[in-house]
Structure formats: C-alpha cells, structure tokens
C-alpha cells in the first residue's frame, strides 16, 4: 500500500473574534465588567486561542463552564467537537458538530469541521457537501476552498479540486499548502508542467522534484518516482523528505516482491 504522502492540512476558522477591553490587574479579562455579549465574545476568543495552541486540557473547563451559562451557544459546541476530532474521537465529534448546527445552521466553522471529520472517516461525498456549505457561508475564506478542493481530490474529481484551489489562491496568494495541493491535483490530471509551476511557487527545486515523485507514486509509477527522488537528492543531498521517501519506496518494493 502506498503511504499517505500529502500535506492534508485543513484550517478550521471559528471566526469568533472579539478582544477584551476590560482586564484585571493580572491581565486576565474581568468578566464581571463586561456586558453579556462582550463576555461571550471574550470567552470565544480565549477558547479559540487555547485550541489554536492545542491546549485542550485548559480549554475544556472553560467550555464546560460557559455551557452551563449558555447551553445553546453553537460556537461552544463547535469547540467541543473540534477537541474530540483532534483527539481521534471522530464519531463523537460528528455528533457534537450536529448539535452546534442545530443551534446555528449557518455556523460555517461547524460545517467545515464536520467536513473534516467526514473526510477522515472516508465519507468524502458527504464531506464535500459540508465543505460546499462552509464555502457558501464564507466565500472569502481561502481555507474553506482549500478544504473543498482536497475533498474533491479524494473523490478523484481532480479538475474540481484544481478549480477550488485556484479560487482559494485568488483570495490568498500566499497559501503555501494550497499551492502544494494544486500541484498534486494538476499532476493527477497529467499536467506536469503546470504542476511543477504550482510547486515552484513555494518550494525549491529539490522540493519540486520530491513532490513530482510523490505524484508519480500515487499514479502507480514507482520507477519514475525513484528517478525523481534521486534527482532531488542530486540537487540537494540534504533533502530529508526525498531521502526518506526513496528509502520507503525501496522498502515497499521489497515487500511487494516478497509477496509475489
């Protein structure tokens, strides 16, 4: 079995915003001095900051306490679902995203998070529908389009993936992951010159060759992949990705030979 070779990066943007304007002397927001609306906004921002730094154990008590006060807060349920997802409890995460969407059907972050979970569960058609809804609700968010593109790629809808990635790049021309994903989608379509240009936007020559080799592997051409890995190492002998991929390809080839 070919190893998973892609940069499968999904950016779940909660969009909760809000920054504290009342602080205690310790620098922690003094909730008693805030209006209910501002208190909710500050809590969302604090929890999101903790999730972004993967401080899940610190975020959980804040979420639980906030849910006691505002049990119908869709954002809080979305945060809970994200923690469950990141801890690998995918079915539970999916259920909690459903709860979030029950309270706010237009919460783009919950649709996006649901799409990620469905992709991880291999339910790519349903995932694509969720990503499409997230994109519809936040059309200027490049990360939503990147997620949609990747979901389409996983369904082997490579042209659809290219279209989504190109739309994302129009919004954010600095999106490194999207350029890489675009390169793989173009390579899957056999458009190697375009794929090389896409990779070249964010990678050096050795990195380009390494990714072209990965694309060859995924198309079932290990011989071409091996040659490209070797070219990458000639270009940059210190390229660890190419070295590791070449070694793994050799190990896979040996294992396949033994099973014949």
LINPEFEN-V681357 format. One record per residue. N is the residue number from 1. RES is the residue in one small letter. SS is DSSP state (2 for helix, 1 for strand, 0 for the rest). PHI is phi as a letter, one per 20 degrees, with the letter a starting at -180 (NA if undefined). OMEGA is omega in degrees with one decimal (999 if undefined). Layout:
# LINPEFEN-V681357
n = [N;N]
res = [RES;RES]
ss = [SS;SS]
phi = [PHI;PHI]
omega = [OMEGA;OMEGA]
This chain:
# LINPEFEN-V681357
n = [1;2;3;4;5;6;7;8;9;10;11;12;13;14;15;16;17;18;19;20;21;22;23;24;25;26;27;28;29;30;31;32;33;34;35;36;37;38;39;40;41;42;43;44;45;46;47;48;49;50;51;52;53;54;55;56;57;58;59;60;61;62;63;64;65;66;67;68;69;70;71;72;73;74;75;76;77;78;79;80;81;82;83;84;85;86;87;88;89;90;91;92;93;94;95;96;97;98;99;100;101;102;103;104;105;106;107;108;109;110;111;112;113;114;115;116;117;118;119;120;121;122;123;124;125;126;127;128;129;130;131;132;133;134;135;136;137;138;139;140;141;142;143;144;145;146;147;148;149;150;151;152;153;154;155;156;157;158;159;160;161;162;163;164;165;166;167;168;169;170;171;172;173;174;175;176;177;178;179;180;181;182;183;184;185;186;187;188;189;190;191;192;193;194;195;196;197;198;199;200;201;202;203;204;205;206;207;208;209;210;211;212;213;214;215;216;217;218;219;220;221;222;223;224;225;226;227;228;229;230;231;232;233;234;235;236;237;238;239;240;241;242;243;244;245;246;247;248;249;250;251;252;253;254;255;256;257;258;259;260]
res = [x;x;x;x;x;x;x;x;x;x;x;x;x;x;x;x;x;x;x;x;x;x;x;x;x;x;x;x;x;x;x;x;x;x;x;x;x;x;x;x;x;x;x;x;x;x;x;x;x;x;x;x;x;x;x;x;x;x;x;x;x;x;x;x;x;x;x;x;x;x;x;x;x;x;x;x;x;x;x;x;x;x;x;x;x;x;x;x;x;x;x;x;x;x;x;x;x;x;x;x;x;x;x;x;x;x;x;x;x;x;x;x;x;x;x;x;x;x;x;x;x;x;x;x;x;x;x;x;x;x;x;x;x;x;x;x;x;x;x;x;x;x;x;x;x;x;x;x;x;x;x;x;x;x;x;x;x;x;x;x;x;x;x;x;x;x;x;x;x;x;x;x;x;x;x;x;x;x;x;x;x;x;x;x;x;x;x;x;x;x;x;x;x;x;x;x;x;x;x;x;x;x;x;x;x;x;x;x;x;x;x;x;x;x;x;x;x;x;x;x;x;x;x;x;x;x;x;x;x;x;x;x;x;x;x;x;x;x;x;x;x;x;x;x;x;x;x;x;x;x;x;x;x;x;x;x;x;x;x;x]
ss = [0;0;0;0;0;0;0;0;0;0;0;0;0;0;0;0;0;0;0;0;0;0;1;0;0;0;0;0;1;0;2;2;2;0;0;2;2;2;2;2;2;2;2;2;2;2;2;2;2;2;2;2;0;0;0;2;2;2;2;2;2;2;2;2;2;2;2;2;2;0;0;0;0;2;2;2;2;2;2;2;2;2;2;2;2;2;0;0;0;2;2;2;2;2;2;2;2;2;2;2;2;2;2;0;0;0;0;2;2;2;2;2;2;2;2;2;2;2;2;2;0;0;0;2;2;2;2;2;2;2;2;2;2;2;2;2;2;0;0;0;0;2;2;2;2;2;2;2;2;2;2;2;2;2;0;0;0;2;2;2;2;2;2;2;2;2;2;2;2;2;2;0;0;0;0;2;2;2;2;2;2;2;2;2;2;2;2;2;0;0;0;2;2;2;2;2;2;2;2;2;0;0;0;0;2;2;2;2;2;2;2;2;2;2;2;2;2;2;0;0;0;2;2;2;2;2;2;2;2;2;2;2;2;2;2;0;0;0;0;2;2;2;2;2;2;2;2;2;2;2;2;2;2;2;2;2;2;2;2;0]
phi = [NA;f;f;f;d;e;e;e;d;d;d;e;e;f;m;f;l;n;c;f;d;c;c;f;f;e;n;e;g;e;f;f;e;d;f;g;f;f;f;f;f;f;f;g;f;f;f;f;f;f;f;f;e;m;e;f;f;f;f;g;f;f;f;f;f;f;f;f;e;c;f;e;f;f;g;f;f;f;f;g;f;f;f;f;f;f;e;n;e;f;f;f;g;f;f;f;f;f;f;g;f;f;e;b;f;d;f;g;f;f;f;f;f;f;f;f;f;f;f;f;e;n;e;f;f;f;f;f;f;f;f;f;f;f;f;f;f;c;f;e;e;f;f;f;f;f;f;f;g;f;f;f;g;f;e;m;e;f;f;f;f;g;f;f;f;f;f;f;f;f;e;c;f;d;f;g;f;f;f;f;f;g;g;f;f;f;f;f;e;n;e;f;f;f;f;f;f;f;g;f;f;c;c;e;f;f;f;f;f;f;f;f;f;g;f;f;g;f;e;m;c;f;f;f;f;f;f;f;f;f;f;f;f;f;f;b;f;e;f;f;f;f;f;f;f;f;f;f;f;f;f;f;f;f;f;f;f;f;e;f]
omega = [179.2;-178.7;-179.6;-167.5;-172.0;170.2;-176.9;-174.7;176.8;179.2;179.6;-178.2;-177.2;177.0;-177.1;173.6;177.8;177.0;-175.6;175.4;174.7;-176.2;172.4;-178.7;-179.9;-179.0;178.1;179.8;176.7;-173.3;-177.3;-178.2;-177.1;172.2;178.6;-179.8;-180.0;178.3;177.5;-179.4;180.0;178.3;178.1;-177.9;179.2;-179.2;178.7;178.2;178.5;178.7;-179.9;178.8;178.0;177.6;-172.5;-179.3;177.4;-177.8;-173.4;178.8;178.5;178.8;-178.3;179.1;-179.8;179.8;175.8;-179.4;-177.4;-175.0;-179.5;-178.5;-177.0;-179.6;-179.1;177.4;175.6;177.0;178.5;-179.2;-179.8;177.8;178.2;179.1;-177.0;177.7;173.4;179.8;-166.2;-179.1;177.1;179.2;-179.3;179.9;-178.3;172.7;176.7;177.8;178.9;-177.6;173.9;-179.3;177.8;-178.5;-178.8;178.8;-174.2;-178.2;179.2;175.1;180.0;179.0;177.0;178.2;178.6;-179.4;179.8;174.3;-179.9;177.4;179.3;180.0;-167.7;179.2;177.3;179.5;-179.7;178.0;178.8;178.7;177.8;178.2;178.0;179.1;179.0;-178.0;-179.9;-173.0;-179.7;-179.7;-176.6;-178.8;177.9;179.1;176.2;178.6;178.4;179.1;-178.7;178.2;176.2;176.9;-178.7;174.0;-178.1;172.5;-170.8;178.7;175.8;177.8;179.0;-179.1;-179.6;179.5;-179.6;176.0;178.3;-178.4;175.9;178.7;-178.1;-177.2;178.8;-174.2;-175.6;-177.0;-178.3;176.1;179.4;177.4;177.2;179.0;179.3;179.4;177.4;178.0;178.3;176.6;-178.4;-178.8;-170.7;179.0;177.8;178.3;179.2;178.8;179.1;177.3;-176.1;176.3;-173.5;-176.3;172.9;-174.1;178.9;178.0;176.7;-178.8;178.2;-179.0;174.8;176.6;177.4;178.9;177.3;177.2;-177.0;176.3;176.4;-179.8;-175.8;179.7;178.1;179.4;-179.5;179.9;-179.7;175.8;179.9;176.7;178.4;-178.1;173.6;179.2;179.4;-178.3;-178.7;-179.6;-175.1;179.7;-179.5;-179.8;-179.3;179.9;178.2;178.4;179.8;178.2;177.1;179.6;179.2;179.8;178.8;-179.6;179.7;178.9;-177.9;-177.5;-179.3;999]
